[in-house]
Amino acid sequence: MRTFDLLPVHSYELFMAAVISRPPDDVPTVLVNSRHNSVDQFVTRIGQTTALNADFDGTAHPGNQWGAIRRLMAPQDVVAEQADLEAYLARQDHDNIEDIAFILRSVERMRGITAKRLHDLMPSLPPRPGAMELIDGFDPQNVAIISYGTHDLIRGWLVHHRMKKDLSMATIFGLRLAWKQSPDG
């Protein structure tokens, strides 16, 4: 077992300073939020962990799932989406209401995209090297993926790119889309 340094930090500034100051060949560092957790409680929780909790966007695959979805939007919606994104990123302060409103506007612009077209995106988001092997190393019932993206794309992507296990049991926290059945199926 390797030795880890436990470094308590209680602010983003201290976190960044710690990351920047550590030489790349130094022992791995586990950063503990000292404002909310004791080191002992943190180590105990790490020892009991049997699950993978991952942000899907840009970690399991290179790129951005919203960027991929924008390829399916109408041209005028892409322009509106870009303007909305720039305005959102230019704001200094954000809160949960603004975040949710921003995401819901993106979802509204997805009207007219079919489930098939969304499914066809999945091969264009190949797994990052080692991502599926990491996910496959856990019991699918203990895998949780948290994302600001869409549940449908994540679920389909996991099933499409699965390696050794059926990942349909993974828990996904993301936006669930409502699909309507068209006359042609």
N, C-alpha and C positions, 0 to 999 in steps of 0.2 A: 504494500500500500504506500502510495506517495504521501509525502508531507505537504500540508497546505498551510499557508499563512491565513489567519483570520484577522481581518482588518475592519474594525468598527468604523462606520462613517454615518453621518446624519444629514448630509446635504449633497446635492448634485455637484457642487463645486469641489467638495472633498473627494467625491467619487472620481471626478475627472482628474483631479490632481494625483490621486493614487494610481489610476490607470496609466497616466502619462509618465509618471516617475519610475514605474517598475521596468527593469530591463527585461527584454523578451525571453531570456534564458533563465530568469529567476523562477523560484518555485511558484506553482499556481496560487493565486490569491482568491479567497472567498470573501466578498464584501458583505458585511452584516450591517443592516440598518439599526444602529445602536439606539435610535430614538424609540423604536417600537419593539425590539426583540433583544433578549439577552443572548449572549453567545452560546451558552449551554442549551437553551431552548432551540436555537437555530441548528446546532450540531445534531441534537436529538432528532429534529424533523428531517434533516438531510439523511440521517441513518435509517429512518423509517420510510423514506420515499420509495415508492415502487412504480411511479407513473412518469410519463412525459407530458409536460405542459408546454406548448409551443405557439408562438405567434406565427401564423401561416404565411403572411405576406412577406415575400422576400427572404425567408429563411429556409423553407423546405424547397423552394424553387427560386431561381434567379429572376429578378424583375418584380413587377407589381401587378397583382390581379386586377386592380381597377384600370390600370393602363391597358391590360389585355381586353377587358370588357369594353373600354372606350372604342376599340376597333370595330365593335358591333353597333355602336350608336350611330344615329343619323348625323350627318355633318354639322348641322346647326346645333345639335345637342353637344357635340364634341367642343364646339367653340364656346358655348355657354358653360360647359363643364370646366374648361381651361380657365375662363375668366373667374368662375366661382372659386376654383382652386387657388388661383393667384391672390384673390381677395382674402380668402381664408388664411393662407400662409402669411400674408402681410400683416394681419392683426397681431398685436402684441399679447393680448390676453384671450384665453379661450376657456369656456366652461363646457360642462357635459351637454347642456341644451344646444349650444352652438355646434358642438361636434355631431350630435344626433341629427340636427337640422341639415347640416352639410351632407351627411351620408344619405339622408332621406331624399334630398334633392337629386343626388346621383342615382338613387334607385328609381325615382320618378322618370329620369331620362332613359331608363332601361326599358320603358314600355315598348312593346313591339318586338323585343328580342325573344326568340323562341328558345325553348329548352334545348332543342337540337343544336342550335348555333352556339349556345353556351357550352354544351357538351363538346362540341367540335374544337373549342379553345384548349381543352385539357392537354392534348399532345404538344401544343405550342408553349406550355409551361413545364419543361422537363425537370425532373428532380435534381436538386443540387447534389453533387457527388457525396455519397454517404448519408443523405437525408433519409431515404427509405430504409436503409440498413439500421439506422438509429431507431426509427419508428418501429421497425419489425422486431427490435430487441425487447419490446415491451408487450405485455398482454394487451390486446386491442381494447379490452374493457377498461384498461387503466390509462388510456391515451386521451388527453384532452387538448384540443386545439382552440385557442382563443384568437379571434381576428376581427378587424373592422370590415372585413370583406363579406362575401356571400356564402352562406351555409351550403347552398346547392353546388357552387363551383368547387368548394373545398371537399365536400363529400364525394362528388364525382371524380375529382382529381385523385383522391386517395384510392378509390376503387380502381380507377384507370391505371394508376402507376403502382399498385400493390406488388410486392415482391413475394414474400413467403406466407403472408397471413391475410385473412379476410379482415379488412379494416372498417367494415361497415358498422362495427360496434364502437368505434371511436366517438367520443363526445365532442361535438363541435359547437362552439359559441360564435355565431355569426348571423348575419341577416338572412332570414328565410324568405324566399321569394314565393309569391302566389302565382301559380300557372293556370291559365285557362285552356281548356281543350278546344282546339280549332276544328272546324268541320272536316279538314283533311287529316286529322290526327296529330 
